[in-house]
Amino acid sequence: MTRYFFHIREAAIVIPDEEGLELQDIQAARIEARRSAYDLGTAEFRRGCGVERRAIEIADRDGNVLETLPLRAFLN
């Protein structure tokens, strides 16, 4: 198992995920990130907040960003 972190980014601001999750592999991390992006994007959209510049970053234990998922991609 590998620990992945799911940071929330809005332009230059990053809200770090301090705990992360132990997951089987990067594919499992992508699934988790997609769920989170959908949930967060939907909630923000309903509140009337823009999501154009927001994304979830999947990072490894060393802080390397492995993938970035824009929230807007999950609202169509």
BAKEMI-767651 format. One record per residue (C-alpha): residue number from 1; x, y, z. Coordinates in steps of 0.5 Angstrom, whole numbers, plus 500, padded with zeros to 3 digits. Example, Ala and Ser with C-alpha at 12.3 -4.5 7.8 and 13.67 -1.06 7.14 Angstrom:
REM residues 2
num:1 u:525 v:491 w:516;
num:2 u:527 v:498 w:514;
//
This chain:
REM residues 76
num:1 u:500 v:500 w:500;
num:2 u:502 v:507 w:498;
num:3 u:500 v:513 w:502;
num:4 u:497 v:519 w:497;
num:5 u:495 v:526 w:499;
num:6 u:490 v:530 w:496;
num:7 u:491 v:537 w:496;
num:8 u:486 v:542 w:494;
num:9 u:489 v:548 w:489;
num:10 u:486 v:555 w:487;
num:11 u:491 v:558 w:483;
num:12 u:497 v:559 w:487;
num:13 u:494 v:557 w:494;
num:14 u:494 v:550 w:496;
num:15 u:491 v:547 w:502;
num:16 u:495 v:541 w:504;
num:17 u:492 v:534 w:505;
num:18 u:496 v:533 w:512;
num:19 u:494 v:526 w:513;
num:20 u:493 v:522 w:506;
num:21 u:490 v:516 w:505;
num:22 u:494 v:509 w:504;
num:23 u:491 v:506 w:498;
num:24 u:493 v:500 w:493;
num:25 u:496 v:504 w:487;
num:26 u:495 v:510 w:483;
num:27 u:489 v:508 w:480;
num:28 u:486 v:507 w:487;
num:29 u:488 v:514 w:488;
num:30 u:485 v:517 w:482;
num:31 u:478 v:514 w:483;
num:32 u:479 v:517 w:490;
num:33 u:481 v:524 w:487;
num:34 u:475 v:524 w:482;
num:35 u:470 v:522 w:488;
num:36 u:473 v:528 w:492;
num:37 u:473 v:533 w:486;
num:38 u:466 v:531 w:484;
num:39 u:463 v:532 w:491;
num:40 u:467 v:539 w:492;
num:41 u:466 v:541 w:485;
num:42 u:458 v:540 w:486;
num:43 u:458 v:543 w:493;
num:44 u:462 v:549 w:491;
num:45 u:458 v:550 w:484;
num:46 u:451 v:550 w:488;
num:47 u:454 v:555 w:493;
num:48 u:455 v:560 w:487;
num:49 u:462 v:559 w:488;
num:50 u:467 v:559 w:482;
num:51 u:471 v:552 w:481;
num:52 u:475 v:554 w:474;
num:53 u:481 v:555 w:478;
num:54 u:480 v:550 w:483;
num:55 u:483 v:543 w:482;
num:56 u:485 v:537 w:487;
num:57 u:493 v:535 w:486;
num:58 u:495 v:527 w:488;
num:59 u:501 v:527 w:491;
num:60 u:506 v:522 w:494;
num:61 u:510 v:522 w:500;
num:62 u:515 v:526 w:498;
num:63 u:511 v:532 w:496;
num:64 u:511 v:530 w:488;
num:65 u:505 v:532 w:485;
num:66 u:503 v:526 w:481;
num:67 u:497 v:528 w:477;
num:68 u:492 v:534 w:477;
num:69 u:484 v:534 w:476;
num:70 u:481 v:540 w:475;
num:71 u:474 v:541 w:479;
num:72 u:471 v:544 w:473;
num:73 u:472 v:537 w:469;
num:74 u:467 v:534 w:473;
num:75 u:461 v:538 w:473;
num:76 u:459 v:537 w:466;
//
